[in-house]
Amino acid sequence: MLDVDGTLAPIVARPDLAEVPEETRAVLRRLVGRYALVACISGRTGADAYRLVGVGGIFYVGVHGLELAPEADAWRAPLRAFAELDWPWIEDKGLTVALHWREAPDEEAARRELEAVAERARGSGLETRWGRKVLELRPPVDADKGTAVRSLLAEHGLRRALYAGDDTTDLDAFRGLDGCEVAVRVAVASAEAPAGLREAADLVVASPSELMTLLTLL
């Protein structure tokens, strides 16, 4: 099970510029033929993750697992209000809203402005999460990458799994492997890696290309 942005696709200035290398697709196709389950669990919608990765036979779960939580739908209207903010780069994923500041001329000032947005969002009952130069607003629903991992493992009757990711929400996925007979947690740890990612991992690689080198051994 794999994250997408920063894990399969190198981090770029804007999410719409992301690309999964063809060499990575070839590795994923081989894994689909060898393993009971190959899944991409992404912050993108499942449809957008499929568009970006472009490999059939993979289970695509979007919006950090919220697509598997019907109760999240009730929060679309409060989220929509923040999707309409005057901000240079907003991702409206329906069930979450992500506000990026990677291309801001003054990143510290942009972060301070988004801290005020986060406070307003919490006042509306939403949850806030900080990632790699992104603020994500989401419903207060018990669904994350960890619940998605557990759901996929249970659905397929699996007790052994590997998960690779690079950001804060991937720590939830790492915890989702708790209780497995065999669990391998792989951190794709760049200079922007969140606190605790390396420490929570069994293996650490420095980039998506190093992850592909690892996956070719499976």
C-alpha positions in Angstrom: 0.0 0.0 0.0 1.4 3.3 -1.1 0.9 7.0 -0.8 1.0 8.9 -4.2 2.4 12.5 -4.0 5.9 12.5 -2.6 6.0 8.7 -2.6 5.3 7.6 -6.2 5.3 11.1 -7.8 8.1 13.4 -6.8 7.0 16.6 -5.0 6.6 19.6 -7.4 5.5 23.2 -7.0 1.8 22.5 -7.6 -0.1 19.2 -7.4 -1.4 19.6 -10.9 2.2 19.4 -12.2 2.9 16.0 -10.5 3.9 13.0 -12.7 4.5 9.3 -11.9 7.5 8.2 -14.0 6.8 5.4 -16.5 9.5 3.3 -14.7 7.5 3.5 -11.5 4.4 2.4 -13.4 6.3 -0.6 -14.7 7.2 -1.6 -11.1 3.6 -1.2 -10.0 2.3 -3.4 -12.8 4.7 -6.2 -11.8 3.6 -5.9 -8.2 -0.1 -6.2 -9.2 0.8 -9.5 -10.8 2.6 -10.8 -7.7 0.6 -9.7 -4.6 -2.9 -10.2 -3.3 -3.4 -6.4 -2.9 -1.7 -3.3 -4.3 -3.4 -0.1 -3.2 -2.8 3.6 -3.5 -4.2 5.6 -0.5 -3.9 9.3 -1.4 -4.9 12.7 -0.3 -6.2 13.2 -3.8 -9.6 11.9 -4.8 -9.5 8.2 -5.8 -10.3 9.2 -9.4 -7.5 11.7 -9.5 -5.1 9.3 -8.0 -6.0 6.8 -10.7 -5.5 9.5 -13.4 -2.1 10.3 -12.1 -0.8 6.7 -11.4 -2.6 5.2 -14.4 -2.1 1.5 -13.5 -5.0 -0.9 -13.6 -5.5 -3.6 -10.9 -4.7 -1.2 -8.1 -7.3 -0.3 -5.4 -7.4 3.6 -5.3 -8.7 5.1 -2.0 -9.0 8.9 -2.0 -9.1 11.9 0.4 -7.1 10.1 3.1 -9.7 7.4 3.5 -12.6 9.8 3.8 -14.1 8.3 0.6 -14.8 5.2 2.6 -16.8 7.2 5.3 -20.3 8.1 4.2 -20.8 10.3 7.3 -18.2 12.8 5.9 -20.7 13.9 3.2 -22.6 16.1 5.7 -19.5 18.4 5.9 -19.3 19.3 2.3 -21.1 22.7 2.8 -18.9 24.0 5.6 -15.8 22.9 3.6 -17.1 24.7 0.5 -17.0 28.0 2.3 -13.3 27.7 2.7 -12.8 26.4 -0.9 -14.1 29.8 -2.0 -11.4 31.8 -0.1 -9.2 34.2 -2.0 -6.0 32.1 -1.9 -3.6 31.5 -4.8 -3.7 27.7 -4.8 -6.6 25.8 -3.3 -7.5 22.1 -3.9 -11.2 21.5 -3.4 -11.6 17.7 -3.0 -15.2 17.9 -1.9 -14.4 16.1 1.4 -11.3 18.2 2.2 -9.9 21.5 1.2 -6.2 21.9 0.9 -4.5 25.4 0.9 -0.9 25.3 -0.4 1.8 27.9 0.2 4.8 26.3 -1.6 4.9 29.1 -4.3 4.2 32.0 -1.9 6.7 34.9 -2.3 6.9 35.1 1.6 6.3 31.6 2.9 6.4 32.7 6.6 3.8 35.4 6.0 1.6 32.9 4.1 1.9 30.4 6.9 0.8 33.0 9.4 -2.2 33.9 7.2 -3.2 30.3 7.0 -2.9 29.9 10.8 -5.8 32.4 11.0 -7.7 30.4 8.4 -7.1 27.3 10.5 -8.5 29.0 13.6 -11.7 29.9 11.7 -12.0 26.4 10.4 -11.8 24.9 13.8 -14.5 27.4 14.9 -16.7 25.9 12.2 -16.2 22.4 13.6 -13.6 21.3 11.0 -10.3 19.6 11.8 -7.0 21.0 10.5 -3.9 19.2 9.5 -0.5 20.7 8.5 1.5 18.9 5.9 4.4 19.6 3.5 3.6 23.4 3.0 -0.1 22.7 3.0 -3.0 23.3 5.4 -5.7 20.7 5.0 -9.3 21.2 6.3 -11.3 18.1 6.9 -14.5 16.8 8.6 -14.3 15.7 12.2 -14.9 12.1 11.2 -13.1 9.0 12.4 -11.6 8.2 9.0 -8.0 8.5 7.9 -5.3 6.5 6.1 -5.1 4.2 9.0 -8.8 3.2 8.9 -8.4 2.8 5.1 -5.4 0.4 5.7 -7.4 -1.6 8.2 -10.4 -1.8 5.9 -8.4 -3.0 3.0 -6.6 -5.6 5.0 -9.8 -6.9 6.5 -11.6 -7.0 3.1 -8.8 -9.1 1.6 -8.1 -11.2 4.6 -4.5 -10.1 4.9 -2.2 -10.2 7.9 1.1 -9.1 6.2 1.6 -5.7 4.6 3.9 -2.9 3.6 3.0 0.8 3.5 5.2 3.6 2.1 4.5 7.3 2.6 6.2 10.7 3.1 3.9 13.0 5.1 1.9 13.5 8.3 -1.2 11.6 7.2 1.0 8.6 6.4 1.7 8.2 10.1 -2.0 7.2 10.5 -1.4 4.5 7.8 1.7 3.3 9.7 -0.5 2.8 12.8 -3.1 1.0 10.6 -0.6 -1.8 10.3 -0.5 -2.4 14.1 -1.5 -6.0 14.8 -0.3 -7.5 11.5 1.8 -10.6 11.6 4.3 -8.8 9.4 4.3 -5.0 9.0 6.8 -3.0 7.1 6.6 0.8 7.3 8.6 2.7 4.8 9.3 6.4 5.2 10.2 8.4 2.1 12.0 11.0 4.2 13.0 14.3 2.5 14.2 17.4 4.3 10.5 18.4 4.7 9.5 15.1 6.4 7.3 15.7 9.4 8.4 15.0 12.9 8.2 11.4 13.8 8.1 9.9 10.3 11.6 8.4 10.4 11.2 7.2 13.9 7.9 5.4 13.1 9.4 3.6 10.1 11.1 0.3 9.8 12.9 1.4 6.6 13.8 4.9 5.4 14.5 5.9 1.9 15.4 9.4 0.7 13.3 9.8 -2.4 10.6 8.2 -4.6 13.4 6.8 -6.8 15.0 5.1 -3.9 11.6 3.6 -3.0 11.3 2.2 -6.5 14.7 0.5 -6.0 13.3 -1.1 -2.8 10.1 -2.2 -4.5 12.0 -3.9 -7.3 13.3 -6.4 -4.7 9.7 -7.5 -3.8 
